Structure formats: structure tokens, C-alpha cells
């Protein structure tokens, strides 16, 4: 029996057609993947199912009954829950306080928090989520925050769970744990719609996959009847290469030199502890490490976003330690930040304004103290086409774009500036296979033009494919270098856990 039937769903934003007559049928008790490129219309379709958008055309049936889902409250009453890509949690609140927010239960006029904590603990144990009901959101990992979002839907009685790009911000270990949780939820009688573009996860976790391309439904088939290559082709409309081709590195003079760097985290504890690192022109140096070993603090120290407590940062031989971020960027540093929404974009600015965010006060965008908007938008239009950013137009607000297209806009801005040093932190997080192929090619092009690239990625496959040298970071120090052509993932994993490595000769 189909628990969800969406027929002929069409949704427009102005002249832009996000969903074009899409059909989707989901069986009870399955994990159903919704696969597509960034901006293909996956999240829009699920936002319609959850009542956040209203379609111009089409019908929806839940458990065989035609329904009108006018808002999320109606969706919740129908047993639909949605775990959004960007979490909706109040950081100073506890896990329990976040879960019951808007559904508080009282006893004699007072909030019955103890009873709520017991209910959260029971649900957590039932579904193997292992969440502490009393923990503060700001003190738990991203993976644990996602479990809180799942618990929010279960607490409200959801039988149909929509997961919107749930693995985009997770570590490999957290992804494995999430897949186990999803399978357990299905065993307990739930149905899951899994929005993604990660082919390996579909093959591991899902029963059925529906492919959407540019707002149209392309195909729906059992996962057992397909493979990654066919899914990639269906998703982007052409053959996709999963390998990275590059000539040997021609490394030259140092562009970035970091010596004895000490940086403290937000708690005042040393996160980077006497770290040394050199990146030369014409090479990609990948940083491999388990998340939370000082990577974020290192990036922020190099780019001027965090104070250096000791040590030195040199760019092309010039000391830039503790210089202002704007000065560092104008000296030839490009920065693709790991958090695109907090550090990469001003979400209420247009895409055009965001693409000129660093150089807006320079020619041709500035005339005195005034912005020359025709030049800003002409520049944006060119980059949008060049980097295939899916947006209605260059005047659209950045927050209206999908996460992957927000990422492509940031990469377009930073690569177009042609910096001497490009710091790329999780550059393909949230991107589909076609976009990943495109971004990888761009990073290699920068290297081949004699630029230095410093790559931070939790995707070991990406680090090994792109890097000319891999530096392993552990507890705030570089503990060794390896040659990606000879090291295995197992050896790399051992070093990331604190094992000893050898200095690379390149």
C-alpha cells in the first residue's frame, strides 16, 4: 500500500518552475530516496508535503485519502514529520526543552518537565538514539543535534519521516550511525523519505529511489535493480566520472607558512598547539583528521577570523599574523568556509550582492561610496552561468537557493578572484556528483595555474583523490605527512586516530 501519493505536483516561483508535474509514490515501511542535483526541486516537493508550500497543481493522498496540507500543523496531524537540512534548535535550551517546544505538557498549570524528560528518554531508548534529555544543545555534536530533530518528529507522533539532506554535515561515523537509526525506525513501523544526492548512501540504505532532474520526475525504481553509475547518469543527464585526473604536481615556492601556531577555542582551551604547516605554489595540501582536532580554529587563525595566541602566519613571505580578515583576503587569500550560511553568505542579500561581497568597494563595482548595481549584476550573471548556479535570477535572495547552490555561489566568488592561496573547507559538502566533478576540476585548475590550495575535508576519498600531499592533524598538531598515491584509507585512519606517520618527500 502507498502511504504517500503525490500526483502532478507543480510549483512555481514567479516564472521559475521548481516542480513540473511530479509524481511520487511511497510504500509503507520503506526507505524511499528522492535523488536529484542541487536545485532539482527535491526539497521544494517535500516542503509541499509538509505544508510549507502550496502547489499550483496536483493532488496529495496520505494512506489512500486525498488531503489538503495547508500548513505544517496539518502535516503533523497527518503523521508527517520533517528533519530539515539546517537544524531548528534553540542552543541554550536542553534537549527536552527543544523537543517539547510548542507541545508543552503541564500539571496543575506548571510545566511538567520531569515527565517530558522521561518520555524523551523512553523514545530515545526505543529507537536507539542514545540522547541525553538534559544536555544543552550547544554542548552536543552536530550528529547528536540531528538525533534531537528526529526525536522532535517522533514525540509528535510522526509515522512518515522526511529527512532533508541529513548527512550533509555529518562525519563518516555519524553517517553510519544515522543509517542504522533509519533502518531501526523502519523496523519499528515508520516510513522514511530520504532526500539526498549521495549515491553510496542510497545503495546502502534505501529500498526505492525516485530521480528528479530540473523539476521533472525522470524515473522511479528499486535500488536493487540499479547501480551508482546509472543513478548518476539519470540524475545529471550525462555520464559522470568518479575519478580525478591530474598531472603530477609542480610545487614551487611556499605561499603559506605556519610556524609554531597556538590558537584557543571559544572555551579558552588550546585547540591548535604549536602547529607547523607549509603549502607551496602549484600543490594541493589536504588536511585529514577527525572533526574537532583543531581544523576550524586553524582555518580561522589563517584567515584572521580568530586571534593567534602564539606563532606566525606568513603569506608569500609577509607576516599576516592577527591581521584583519579584509587585509588578508586582499593579499591573495580565497576562503570557502565550512559553514556556508554563517560565514559564506549574507542570506538576505541577493546572489549578485553576495558574489561581489569581497570586492564591492573596488572597481568596477564602486564609484566613490556608491555601488554600481548594473556592474554587480552583470558580473553575477556571468558567474551564475559559468558555475551553473541554479537560481531564478541574480537578484534572488541567497536564502532562497538550495544549500548546494549556495555553496556553488561561494565557490564561484572565491575561485573567480584567482587567489594565491585558496583555503577550501568542505568544498563539496552538500553537492551532487555532477557539481562535485566540476568543483574538483576547478581546484585542480587553480593548482595547475601555480596557485596554492589548502583543502580541509572530512571525506577521505576526496582528500586522497585531490591532494598532492596529505597532512594529518591530531589534537591540534600536524602529526605526519603521507603520499596519497601510496597510503591506504586504513593507514590514514590509523594516523587520524593518533598513530605515527612519516614525512612525505614531495
N, C-alpha and C positions, 0 to 999 in steps of 0.2 A: 504494500500500500504506500502511496505517496503521501508524505506528511506535509510537504510544501509543493505547490504547483503555481508557478508564475508564467502567465501566457501573454505573449505580445506586448511585453513591457517596453514602453517608450518614455524617455525622459529627456527634455531639452533644457539647456541654459542659454536663453537668447537664441541665437542661430546655431549654437553648438549642440549636436545630438550626442548625448552621453550614452544612452541606451536606445537601441534601434530595433524594436520588435523582438526582444529577447524572450526565449522560452527556457525555463529551468524547472526540472522535476527532481525532487529529493526523496529517497525512500526512507522509511522509518528505520532507525538503528544503524545507519551507515555514516561513515566519514566521507563527505562529498566535497571534492576540491573544486574551487572556482578559480581557474587559471587564466592569466592574461598579462599582457605587457602593462607597464606603468601607464595609467590613464586610459586603459581599455574599457573601463566602466564597471569593474567588479565591485568596488566599494559603493558606487552610486546605486547599483542594483540591490545590494544588501541594506543600504540606508533606506531604500524604499520598503523593503521587507520589514525593517524595524520601525518604520513610521516617521523617519526623519525627513524624507522627501515624499512628495506625492507624484505619481506618474501621470503623464498626459493621456496615455492609452494603456490598455491591458487590464488583466484581472489577476487576483491572487486567491488561492484556495489553501486553507490550513485544515488538514485532516479531512479533505474532501468537501469542505464547506466554504463557499465563497464569502470573503471578508473584505472590509474596508479598513485599512490600518491608518487611521488619521493622525496618530502621534505615538510616541514610544510607550505611553501608558497602556494604549490598546494592545500593542505588541506584547507587553509584559503579561497582560491578562490572557492573551492567547498562548502563553507559554514560550515566548521568544525572548532570548537574551542575547546581547551583543558585547563582545570583548573588543574594544576599539584599539586601533594601532597605537594611538597616543593615549596613555592611561588617564583616567579621570578620577584622580585620587587627591585627597587633602593631606599634604605631607605631615603637618603637626599632629593629625589625628591618629588614633590607633587603628589597627586592622579592623577590629569590631565596629568602631565608630564609623569608618568608611563604608563598611558593608551594610549597616542598618540605616545609613543616611537617607532620609525620605521615607523609610519604612520602620520608624522607631516604635517600639512597643513600651507601654507604660504600665505601672502597677500603682494604683491609688494616686494617679496624677503625676508620678515620678518615673523617669526613665529607668527601665529595668535592665541595666547594663549587664548584670551578672547572668541573667537568663539569656541575653543575646550572646554573651561570650560562650556559654555552654552550647548554644545552637551552632555557632560558628565552629567551635571545636569538634562537634559531632559531624558536621558536614565535611570538615577538613579531613577527619579520620576516615569517613565513609568513602571518599573519593581519592584518598592517598595524597592529599595536597600538602600536609605537614606544615601548616601555617600557625604561628603563634598568635592567638587572638588579641593579646595585649601589646604586641610590638608596635612601635611607631613606624609609619610608612617611611619617613625619612631615614630610618635606621636599617631598612631591609634592602636586599638586592633587587635589581630590575626583574629578574626571573621570579622572585617571591612576590613582587608587586603585581605581576601578571596573574599569579595564583589568586591574589586578593580579588582581582577583577573577575576571575572565573567564579569565585565564591559569591560575589555580589549577584551574579545571574542565578546561581543555584539557590541562594537564600530567597530569591523572589519567585522560585518555583519553575524555572525555565526547563523545558524539555527539548527545545530546539536552540542550540547554541551557535552563534555566528562568531568565528574567530577572524578578525581582520588583520592580515599580515602578522600573525602572532610571534613569528620567530625573527622578525627584523632586528630586534635589539638584544637578542639572547646569545649567550655563549654556546659553543657546541654541546657542552654538557647539559646546559639548561634546555636546549632543543630536544635532546634525547629524553629528558625528564618530562617535557611537555607532551611529546608523542606518547609516552607511557600513560600520562594522565588522560589524554584524549581517548585512548583505547579503553581505559578503565571506565570513563564516562559512558562510552557506547555500550560496554558490557552491563552497565547499570541502567540501560534503557534510554539513554539520551541519543539525539541525532545532532551531528555536527556539520556545519558548512564552513569550510576551511579556505579562506581567501589567501592565495599565495601565487608566487611565480617561481618558487624553488622546486625544481623537478625532482631532486633526490628525496625531498620530504614527501612529495606526492606518492612516489613509488614505495616509500617505507610505510606511510600511514593511512593512505586513502583507499576507498573501495571503488569510487566512481569519480570521474573528472569531466567537468564541462569547461570548454575553452571559449573565451571571448576575445575578439580582436576588433579594435576600433569601434566598439559599441555594438557589435553583432555577435550572435551565438554561432560559432563555427562547427562545433561537434560536441557530443557527449558520449562517453564510452567507459567500459570497465577498465580500471587501472591494469588488471591482469592481462588485457589484450593490447597493451601498448608499451612503449619504452621512452626513455628520455629524449632521444633524437627525434622521434615522431612528434612528441609533445612540443618540443622546441620549435619545430617547423610549423605546426598548427598555430602556435602562439604568435610568432612573428611573421609568418607568411613566406619564409625562405629557410634555406639550410643555415644552421648556426655552427660555428666552430667552437669546440670546448677547449681547444689547446691554444697556447700563446706562442706565437712565433716571433723570435727576436734574434738579432745578431749579437755576437759577443760584445760585452761592454768595453768601451774605450775610455776608461776612467782617467781623469786628468788632475788638475789642482783641486785642493779642498775648497768647497764652498761653505760648508757648515763645520765648525769646530766647537765641540763642547768639552770642557775640561773641569773635572772636579765639581760637577754641579750638585748643589744641595737645594732642595725645594720642599717646603712644608705643605701639607694638605689643609683642608678647611678646619680641621681639628687642632692644627698646630703641630702635628706629628710629621716627621720627615718621611716623605713619600719617594723622593729621589735622593740617593745617598752617595755622593761622590762619583757621579756618573761621567764617563768619558765616551765620546762618540764623534766620528768624522764621516762626512758624506762628501764625495768628490763630484765634480762636474762629469757628466756622462755616465752616471751609475744610479741604480735604484737600490737603496738600502732598506730592507724590510725589517721591522721590529716585530718579533714574535714573543708572545708572553700571555699568560693567563690574565684576564681582565683584573685590574686593581693592583697591579705591580708597579705603578708609577707612570704609566703611559700618559694619562691625561695631564698630570702635573708637568711632565716633561714637555709636552706639546705647548701648554700654556706658558711655560717659562721661556721657551724659544720664541714664541710669538708676542711676548710682552703682556700676556693676559694674567700672569701670576708672578709675584716677586721672587727673584732668585736670592736665596739666603747665603750662598757661598758658591764660588766657582765662576767660570766665564763662558759666555756665548759669543763666538765670532762669526761674522758673515763676510765672506770674501776678504778675510784678514782684518776687518774692522770690529772692534768691541761693541756689541749691541746689548750687553747685559743690562737688564732693567730699563731699557729704552721704551718709549711709548709705542703702543701697537701700530699706530699710523706710521710712525717713522720707520719701524721695522718692515712693514708691508711695502712702503715706498722705496726701501733699499733693495727690494727684489725678492720678497718672500710671498708666496701664494699659500693660502691656507684653506683646505677643505676640512671643515670641523666635523667632529664625530657626532655632534648634536645639531642637525641642520636647522631646527626650529629655534633653539635658544641662541646659537652662535652664528648661524649662516645667513639668516634672513630676517628682515623686518616684515612680519607676516601681513600687516595691514597696508604695506606699501605695494605698489604694482610690481609686476615682474620687471618692467622696464626700469623702474627706480632701483630695484634690487640688483639688477645687472650693472648698474653704474654706481653701486654703493661705495666703492673704494676710490673711484676716480671722478666722482661727481663734481669736485671742486677744481678740476683741471680741464683744459681744452680737449675736445670741442664741446664738453658738456656745460661749462661755466663761462659766463660773461660777467665779470665783476662778481657781485654777490647773487646773481640771478642764474637759475638753471635754464638751460636751453632745451626745453622738452622735445622739440622736434628731433634734435640730435640724439637725445636719450632714447626715444622710442624707435628711431631708425636703427640705432646700434642694437637695441634689444631684438628687433625684428630679425636682424641678420643672425644673431646668436641663437635665437629660438629655432630658426630653420636649420642652422648648421649643427646644432646639438639635439635636434629632434625633441624639443621640449613641448609636450602636449598641453596646450593652453588655448582658450578661445582667441585671445589676442594679447599683445604686450601690455595692455592697460589693466588686465585682470589682476586682482589682489593675489599675492603669493599664497595666502592661506587657502585659496580656492583650488589649488593644484593638488594632485595626489602626492604622497610622500616621495615617490620615485622621481616625479617630475620636478619637485622642489630640489631634490639632490642634483638632477641634471642641470638645473639653472645655476646652482652654486659652482659646479664643476666648469660650466661654460664661462662664468665670470672669472674664475681663478686661472684657468688654462689660457684664456684669451689674453690675459695680461702678460703672458710669457715670462714668468718669474725665473730668477736664477736658481732659487730653491722652492720646490713645490712640496709642501707638507700635506700628505693625503691621509686623513684619518677615517677609516671605514668608508672608502670612497664609493664602494658598490653596495653598501648596506641598503636594502630595500629596492634594489634594481632588478629588472628581469634579465634573462640571459642575453637578449639582443643588446640591451643597454650596457651590460657588463662587458661584452665583447668590444663595444665601441669605446668605453672608458679605458679599458686595458690598453687598447691601441693608442689612445691619446697619451697615457702615461709613458708608454714606450717611445712615442714620438718626441716627448719632452726630453727624455734621456738621450735619444739619438741626435737631438739638436745641441747637445752639450750641456744640458741643464742637470741639476741635481734633484733627485726625488727621494723623499723620506716617507716610507709607507708604513702606516700602522693599520693592522687588520687582525681581527680575531678569526678570520677564515684562513686556516693554514694552507689550504690548496692555493688560494690567491697569493699568499706570501711566497710560496715556493715557485709558483709559475712566473711571477713578475720580478722577483728580486735577483740582483747580481751578487749581493752578499746579504746574509741574514744575521742580525744581531739579536741575541736572546736576552730579554730583560727579566730579572727576577729580584723581587724585593728592592726595587729602586736602583738596581745596578745592572750594567751590561756584563753578563757572566761568561760570554763567549760569542764567537762568530762561526758560522758554518757556510759551506758552499752549497747552494740549493741544488746543484747538479748531482751531488753525491750523497747528501743527507736523506734519511728516510723520515717519514712522519713520526715513527716510533721514537727515533733518536731525538728528533726535535721536541717531541712531547716530554721525553725524559729530562732534557735540558730546561724546558719551561717549568718543570717541577723542581728545579734546583740542582739537577745533575751537571757534571762538568763538561764543557765543550772546548774545542780548540780554535785558535785564531785562524781565520781564513787567510789564504795567501794573496787573494786578489785585492 
